[in-house]
Amino acid sequence: MEKALRIIWATGEVDENGDPVIRRQTITVSPNATVQDLATAVDALDSLTNRTHVSAQLVTYETI
C-alpha cells in the first residue's frame, strides 16, 4: 500500500471573482507514516511557507 499527504494551501490571493486562490500539493510519504506524524509535518511545512494550509488528508493507494 502506498500513502500520500495531500495539502490544500491558501495563497493569500483572490481571483477576479474575489474567491480565495488555493493550491494543492501531494507528497508521497512512508507507508509507516501515522496521522500524527503527518499532522506534525503539515505544521512544520506551514511554519516554513508564506501560505496557510486549509486542509490536509492522508491518502492511501492499494493495488486491486
OpenMM code with the backbone's topology and positions (N, CA, C; nanometers):
from openmm import Vec3, app, unit

residues = "MET GLU LYS ALA LEU ARG ILE ILE TRP ALA THR GLY GLU VAL ASP GLU ASN GLY ASP PRO VAL ILE ARG ARG GLN THR ILE THR VAL SER PRO ASN ALA THR VAL GLN ASP LEU ALA THR ALA VAL ASP ALA LEU ASP SER LEU THR ASN ARG THR HIS VAL SER ALA GLN LEU VAL THR TYR GLU THR ILE".split()
positions = [
    Vec3(0.0834, -0.1176, 0.0000),
    Vec3(0.0000, 0.0000, 0.0000),
    Vec3(0.0882, 0.1244, 0.0000),
    Vec3(0.0540, 0.2201, -0.0832),
    Vec3(0.1256, 0.3474, -0.0880),
    Vec3(0.0436, 0.4534, -0.0158),
    Vec3(0.1142, 0.5505, 0.0428),
    Vec3(0.0476, 0.6605, 0.1120),
    Vec3(0.0979, 0.7929, 0.0582),
    Vec3(0.0101, 0.8918, 0.0643),
    Vec3(0.0471, 1.0274, 0.0243),
    Vec3(-0.0208, 1.1262, 0.1180),
    Vec3(0.0405, 1.2412, 0.1289),
    Vec3(-0.0144, 1.3513, 0.2062),
    Vec3(-0.0615, 1.4563, 0.1071),
    Vec3(-0.1891, 1.4887, 0.1107),
    Vec3(-0.2447, 1.5909, 0.0221),
    Vec3(-0.2751, 1.7143, 0.1061),
    Vec3(-0.2154, 1.8269, 0.0676),
    Vec3(-0.2331, 1.9518, 0.1414),
    Vec3(-0.2962, 2.0547, 0.0490),
    Vec3(-0.3930, 2.1264, 0.1007),
    Vec3(-0.4535, 2.2379, 0.0287),
    Vec3(-0.4079, 2.3653, 0.0984),
    Vec3(-0.3445, 2.4529, 0.0204),
    Vec3(-0.2871, 2.5769, 0.0722),
    Vec3(-0.3683, 2.6973, 0.0280),
    Vec3(-0.3888, 2.7933, 0.1176),
    Vec3(-0.4431, 2.9242, 0.0826),
    Vec3(-0.3237, 3.0127, 0.0481),
    Vec3(-0.3287, 3.0761, -0.0676),
    Vec3(-0.2147, 3.1561, -0.1129),
    Vec3(-0.2179, 3.2983, -0.0573),
    Vec3(-0.3334, 3.3397, -0.0058),
    Vec3(-0.3480, 3.4772, 0.0398),
    Vec3(-0.3918, 3.5701, -0.0724),
    Vec3(-0.4111, 3.5158, -0.1920),
    Vec3(-0.4553, 3.5930, -0.3074),
    Vec3(-0.6017, 3.5617, -0.3365),
    Vec3(-0.6648, 3.6454, -0.4149),
    Vec3(-0.8013, 3.6200, -0.4597),
    Vec3(-0.8049, 3.6279, -0.6117),
    Vec3(-0.9004, 3.5561, -0.6714),
    Vec3(-0.9145, 3.5602, -0.8168),
    Vec3(-1.0026, 3.6786, -0.8573),
    Vec3(-1.0330, 3.6878, -0.9866),
    Vec3(-1.1104, 3.8011, -1.0381),
    Vec3(-1.2521, 3.8081, -0.9810),
    Vec3(-1.3011, 3.6966, -0.9250),
    Vec3(-1.4334, 3.6933, -0.8634),
    Vec3(-1.4279, 3.7204, -0.7132),
    Vec3(-1.3078, 3.7402, -0.6617),
    Vec3(-1.2928, 3.7645, -0.5186),
    Vec3(-1.2823, 3.6377, -0.4352),
    Vec3(-1.2756, 3.5222, -0.5033),
    Vec3(-1.2637, 3.3944, -0.4327),
    Vec3(-1.1177, 3.3675, -0.3977),
    Vec3(-1.0925, 3.3061, -0.2829),
    Vec3(-0.9539, 3.2766, -0.2449),
    Vec3(-0.8881, 3.1804, -0.3440),
    Vec3(-0.7618, 3.2050, -0.3736),
    Vec3(-0.6843, 3.1171, -0.4613),
    Vec3(-0.6202, 3.0112, -0.3735),
    Vec3(-0.6404, 2.8849, -0.4111),
    Vec3(-0.5801, 2.7742, -0.3358),
    Vec3(-0.4880, 2.6951, -0.4272),
    Vec3(-0.3962, 2.6248, -0.3677),
    Vec3(-0.3050, 2.5356, -0.4390),
    Vec3(-0.3078, 2.4007, -0.3685),
    Vec3(-0.3003, 2.2961, -0.4483),
    Vec3(-0.2960, 2.1606, -0.3936),
    Vec3(-0.1561, 2.1035, -0.4115),
    Vec3(-0.1126, 2.0284, -0.3114),
    Vec3(0.0185, 1.9643, -0.3167),
    Vec3(0.0024, 1.8217, -0.2652),
    Vec3(0.0609, 1.7268, -0.3357),
    Vec3(0.0575, 1.5877, -0.2916),
    Vec3(0.2011, 1.5393, -0.2766),
    Vec3(0.2300, 1.4820, -0.1611),
    Vec3(0.3645, 1.4354, -0.1280),
    Vec3(0.3560, 1.2874, -0.0931),
    Vec3(0.4351, 1.2043, -0.1595),
    Vec3(0.4431, 1.0630, -0.1240),
    Vec3(0.5118, 1.0506, 0.0110),
    Vec3(0.4546, 0.9677, 0.0988),
    Vec3(0.5109, 0.9503, 0.2328),
    Vec3(0.5356, 0.8023, 0.2594),
    Vec3(0.6084, 0.7756, 0.3649),
    Vec3(0.6392, 0.6386, 0.4039),
    Vec3(0.5112, 0.5609, 0.4344),
    Vec3(0.5064, 0.4339, 0.3977),
    Vec3(0.3908, 0.3517, 0.4327),
    Vec3(0.3714, 0.3407, 0.5835),
    Vec3(0.4775, 0.3682, 0.6600),
    Vec3(0.4697, 0.3600, 0.8063),
    Vec3(0.4263, 0.4903, 0.8716),
    Vec3(0.4065, 0.5958, 0.7919),
    Vec3(0.3688, 0.7258, 0.8478),
    Vec3(0.2308, 0.7171, 0.9124),
    Vec3(0.2200, 0.7765, 1.0304),
    Vec3(0.0917, 0.7798, 1.1013),
    Vec3(0.0254, 0.9159, 1.0800),
    Vec3(-0.1000, 0.9237, 1.1156),
    Vec3(-0.1721, 1.0506, 1.1056),
    Vec3(-0.1024, 1.1563, 1.1906),
    Vec3(-0.0578, 1.1191, 1.3103),
    Vec3(0.0122, 1.2156, 1.3963),
    Vec3(0.1434, 1.2612, 1.3331),
    Vec3(0.2180, 1.1699, 1.2719),
    Vec3(0.3416, 1.2077, 1.2014),
    Vec3(0.3122, 1.3125, 1.0943),
    Vec3(0.2067, 1.2893, 1.0190),
    Vec3(0.1746, 1.3784, 0.9088),
    Vec3(0.1203, 1.5127, 0.9582),
    Vec3(0.0458, 1.5114, 1.0682),
    Vec3(-0.0019, 1.6369, 1.1268),
    Vec3(0.1171, 1.7220, 1.1706),
    Vec3(0.2169, 1.6586, 1.2283),
    Vec3(0.3387, 1.7285, 1.2684),
    Vec3(0.4110, 1.7845, 1.1465),
    Vec3(0.4170, 1.7060, 1.0397),
    Vec3(0.4829, 1.7505, 0.9166),
    Vec3(0.4096, 1.8700, 0.8559),
    Vec3(0.2774, 1.8663, 0.8544),
    Vec3(0.1997, 1.9775, 0.7994),
    Vec3(0.2247, 2.1043, 0.8808),
    Vec3(0.2268, 2.0918, 1.0131),
    Vec3(0.2555, 2.2081, 1.0981),
    Vec3(0.3941, 2.2649, 1.0684),
    Vec3(0.4915, 2.1769, 1.0487),
    Vec3(0.6272, 2.2225, 1.0177),
    Vec3(0.6315, 2.2928, 0.8820),
    Vec3(0.5670, 2.2343, 0.7810),
    Vec3(0.5631, 2.2967, 0.6490),
    Vec3(0.4910, 2.4308, 0.6538),
    Vec3(0.3841, 2.4363, 0.7313),
    Vec3(0.3067, 2.5594, 0.7454),
    Vec3(0.3933, 2.6729, 0.8005),
    Vec3(0.4831, 2.6395, 0.8922),
    Vec3(0.5683, 2.7420, 0.9529),
    Vec3(0.6814, 2.7872, 0.8596),
    Vec3(0.7089, 2.7089, 0.7549),
    Vec3(0.8194, 2.7394, 0.6642),
    Vec3(0.7764, 2.8094, 0.5358),
    Vec3(0.6478, 2.8333, 0.5198),
    Vec3(0.5986, 2.8929, 0.3960),
    Vec3(0.5148, 3.0160, 0.4270),
    Vec3(0.4910, 3.0975, 0.3265),
    Vec3(0.4050, 3.2136, 0.3452),
    Vec3(0.2593, 3.1806, 0.3161),
    Vec3(0.2309, 3.0556, 0.2930),
    Vec3(0.0940, 3.0090, 0.2717),
    Vec3(0.0428, 2.9438, 0.3993),
    Vec3(-0.0891, 2.9307, 0.4084),
    Vec3(-0.1516, 2.8662, 0.5240),
    Vec3(-0.2272, 2.7430, 0.4754),
    Vec3(-0.2099, 2.6306, 0.5453),
    Vec3(-0.2827, 2.5122, 0.4992),
    Vec3(-0.4298, 2.5250, 0.5388),
    Vec3(-0.5151, 2.4890, 0.4440),
    Vec3(-0.6590, 2.4918, 0.4646),
    Vec3(-0.7041, 2.3554, 0.5141),
    Vec3(-0.6465, 2.2514, 0.4545),
    Vec3(-0.6768, 2.1149, 0.4974),
    Vec3(-0.5641, 2.0222, 0.4533),
    Vec3(-0.5623, 1.9063, 0.5151),
    Vec3(-0.4634, 1.8040, 0.4799),
    Vec3(-0.5297, 1.6677, 0.4959),
    Vec3(-0.4985, 1.5794, 0.4037),
    Vec3(-0.5554, 1.4442, 0.4069),
    Vec3(-0.4474, 1.3409, 0.3857),
    Vec3(-0.4640, 1.2297, 0.4535),
    Vec3(-0.3818, 1.1120, 0.4287),
    Vec3(-0.4541, 1.0312, 0.3226),
    Vec3(-0.3859, 1.0042, 0.2118),
    Vec3(-0.4444, 0.9293, 0.1012),
    Vec3(-0.3710, 0.7963, 0.0916),
    Vec3(-0.4452, 0.6882, 0.0818),
    Vec3(-0.3838, 0.5567, 0.0653),
    Vec3(-0.4233, 0.5004, -0.0699),
    Vec3(-0.3270, 0.4343, -0.1323),
    Vec3(-0.3492, 0.3710, -0.2626),
    Vec3(-0.3223, 0.2217, -0.2460),
    Vec3(-0.4153, 0.1429, -0.2925),
    Vec3(-0.3986, -0.0019, -0.2891),
    Vec3(-0.4174, -0.0581, -0.4298),
    Vec3(-0.3330, -0.1508, -0.4651),
    Vec3(-0.3462, -0.2187, -0.5933),
    Vec3(-0.4585, -0.3201, -0.5823),
    Vec3(-0.5439, -0.3198, -0.6821),
    Vec3(-0.6558, -0.4169, -0.6814),
    Vec3(-0.6502, -0.5037, -0.8048),
] * unit.nanometer
topology = app.Topology()
chain = topology.addChain("A")
for resn in residues:
    res = topology.addResidue(resn, chain)
    for name in ("N", "CA", "C"):
        topology.addAtom(name, app.Element.getBySymbol(name[0]), res)
